[in-house]
Amino acid sequence: TKKARRALGEIVSLRPDYANVIDPATGDIVIIPASNLPVGCRVSVRTGDKVPADGVVVEGTSSVDESSLTGEARPVEKHPGEEVSSGSINVGSSQLVIRTSSTVGDSALSRLIELIEEAQANASETEKLVDAFAKKYTPFVLVIAFCLCTVPWFFGEEVGRYWSLNGLIFIIIACPCALTISTPVTYSAGLAATAKRGIIIKGGSRLECLGHVKTVVFDKTGTLTTGRFSLSHLEAVGGSKSRKEILRLLAVMEAPSSHPLSACLVSAAKDEGVVLSETVCALQHTILKGEGVTATVDDERVYVGNARLFRRIGMYNIPQQYTDWAAEWSDEGGTVGYIGIEGVGIIGMYCVKDTIREEAPTVVSTLHQSDVEVIMLTGDGQGAARAVGTQIGLDESCIQSQLLPEDKLHYVSSLKGSSTDRHPSLYGGKKLILMVGDGVNDAPALTVADIGVAMGEGAALAVEMSDVTLMDSNLTKLLFSMDIGAKVITTVKENIAFSIVVNLIAIVLTCFGKMTLLWAIVSDVGTMLLVTLNGMKLLSPRTIAAIERKQDGLLTVRTERKKDGERYENLNEVGSGDLELV
């Protein structure tokens, strides 16, 4: 529909046409087509200009409007060192100078547009069913109408005229126009409504699935938590290395990794004045899935990871005092890790802490109120997993800890059961499994789940393998998308029921000779317009406001309960047990 195309067109129109490139030799601004913008150049983004490509702010401080990409209405203040996305608009009073980190074709906006185009081409099971029905039903109607307009003429002119008129009326009122037009309109409106709020759903089939979810499985680190770690404890073991030497070795080992925990350790080393030598580097750096990393530094084999790793390689032989500290840190909700050298043993242990997403307890509570089962999967130890689970409102039976990536995949597969028919029925109950994750390690589980949801700030592989992407990584958008999915299913049911009832009434009136050609046309066109408008209501501010009011009401109730319950105290600082993944 025009309204749906306009809604999606607003996102596509964010694609910048030109870029103000700063000449490195003269400092002058050169205007070039945005499509020719190279990686690594400096670009001026003045007030009112669009950011031409993804990049990092190198000069200036200003407010940036990212609403069309993330759905966040408030402008975000950007400082030097912070990332900006292509298509966002400088709405502040100062110029920003950014250094591009991608071309326009590889930017977040281009990926968003590609996902929208893919979504439009992906029909739902209900759309396919309606199309298949129309292909078989329409020829049947045409045959009956042809017989009504021809056969009666053999019984006389008057009879022929009477039944020819009824044949024309029948072909108009029995035409499935309302069904075939209103169903795709409804799905397009739902996809447009979510896209405008920073939720990219890859087609009507995934949108329909969101209305049939019975179980939501969350990854922990970076999904229920922010993934922003801080170093809380660091202890030398055995006395062979000083604190600074351990920090330097940790920084060398973790620098090549993209895991949030790795960035935390590197940052902690810099904060304590540790300077990395250019001559010292990690050779043969290897990620050990679910355990940690290993590399060769100064001709020594070094390991950094969780207790599982050091038990596997036979190096977990530390004194009882350190074991007690590790248990204590884990029970407090910290992520406990170790560093060891082959032939020497463990030389240090550390603990980092994460923060729970502010909206996570509310989202979990709302899902429970909607009779949706919630499960948390993590590679962390039991103590840390229990600490996070308790603060977001999960029972211990709904927490699965110490899982490798393949364990997560097998667990999600087991939830799906042995049924081979996983297609949602329009009139079926909730039976699908939804997985929410953010990292590379979550990609297998996202793929095997009925619906995979990726956090927009997560790994590119997770976004690529998922069915739904929350561009601003706000979990409340998951509730919005599920509500829209349920609303789409309800609307399609309403349209089908209304179309069938009107057509049956018109056919009965025709059989009794009470229907005229004019009223047949009015009935057919009127029904088509009404069901189309009913489908487009998903784009109306009133419908969107009703869904958001429902979520705001649940948030208010949750906040009030939180004041009286000890279990919700200190929500900001939580932990994550043993190292999940690096």
Summary of the structure (lengths in Angstrom):
residues: 582
radius of gyration: 29.7
end to end distance: 46.2
largest distance: 111.9
contacts: 2048
relative contact order: 0.13
helix: 50%
strand: 19%
